[in-house]
Amino acid sequence: MLMTLFFIFLFGLIIGSFLNAVLYRLEFGGSLWRDRSRCPKCGHILKWYELFPIFSFLFLRGKCKKCRKKISFQYPLVELATGFLFLAIFLKYQNLPLFSLDSWLDIFYGFIIVSFLVLIFVFDFKHYIIPNVAVYSLIFISLFYDFYRYDFILLRYYFLAVAVAFGFFLFLYLWSKGRWIGFGDVKYAVFMGLFLGWPNILVALFLAYLSGAVMGLLLLWVKKKDFKSQIAFGPFLIFGTFTAFFWGSEIIKWYLGVAF
């Protein structure tokens, strides 16, 4: 079991390294398949031994081998986050029969969702934009998965979640004329519904707004932002999505037990 977990974590690190390359191409352009990875400061093309996730960063002491300028901590953090989230996905489904096709479908579906959400988290955090290619891919993949995995009765709960999340976000967007949330958040709400279903979507939305409000107050308190400053909402939506996915049912049961 430990060896399996090690390889899952290593696989996550490799995917995290690939996500860093995707993020670089989204920010600065270039072909993901033809252009080689390079230092963003001096353009030095990285050698094979400079491309090992985590280890190359530690070996080079966080600096480019040629220009000696610091490498952003984004690179190891994205790799580590992806590795640990892959482990979390695998452990969530560890009690399923591993030789079942549907079990591996669930696991790899989780891996794909994690990969896109890590990409969206970082890009929106840095640029206040949710890339269309990522959110449309998530919607298509989740829609395909739901139709394959669930019968009509269960599908109704996922489409109800889509209607609630999309309707709520669209209302906020139209009412505020795009000042409160961006249209990328509205599109992301469609994915949230398809991925989480009802009633987990309520947990995700509540936690996204709660965490966003807390962070906003903290930033105001330390004077990093003012009331007119823009704050990326995508990372908080992703935090709510992950929390609801892993612990949504437990949170709902706890809340119902306390409230009633």
Stockholm file with secondary structure:
# STOCKHOLM 1.0

chainA/1-260         MLMTLFFIFLFGLIIGSFLNAVLYRLEFGGSLWRDRSRCPKCGHILKWYELFPIFSFLFLRGKCKKCRKKISFQYPLVELATGFLFLAIFLKYQNLPLFSLDSWLDIFYGFIIVSFLVLIFVFDFKHYIIPNVAVYSLIFISLFYDFYRYDFILLRYYFLAVAVAFGFFLFLYLWSKGRWIGFGDVKYAVFMGLFLGWPNILVALFLAYLSGAVMGLLLLWVKKKDFKSQIAFGPFLIFGTFTAFFWGSEIIKWYLGVAF
#=GR chainA/1-260 SS CHHHHHHHHHHHHHHHHHHHHHHHHHHHCCCTTTSCCBCTTTCCBCCGGGCSTTHHHHHTTTBCTTTCCBCCTHHHHHHHHHHHHHHHHHHHTTTSCTTCHHHHHHHHHHHHHHHHHHHHHHHHHHHSCCCHHHHHHHHHHHHHHHHHHCCHHHHHHHHHHHHHHHHHHHHHHHHHTTSSSCHHHHHHHHHHHHHHCTTHHHHHHHHHHHHHHHHHHHHHHTTSCCTTCCCCCHHHHHHHHHHHHHHHHHHHHHHHHHHC
#=GC SS_cons         CHHHHHHHHHHHHHHHHHHHHHHHHHHHCCCTTTSCCBCTTTCCBCCGGGCSTTHHHHHTTTBCTTTCCBCCTHHHHHHHHHHHHHHHHHHHTTTSCTTCHHHHHHHHHHHHHHHHHHHHHHHHHHHSCCCHHHHHHHHHHHHHHHHHHCCHHHHHHHHHHHHHHHHHHHHHHHHHTTSSSCHHHHHHHHHHHHHHCTTHHHHHHHHHHHHHHHHHHHHHHTTSCCTTCCCCCHHHHHHHHHHHHHHHHHHHHHHHHHHC
//
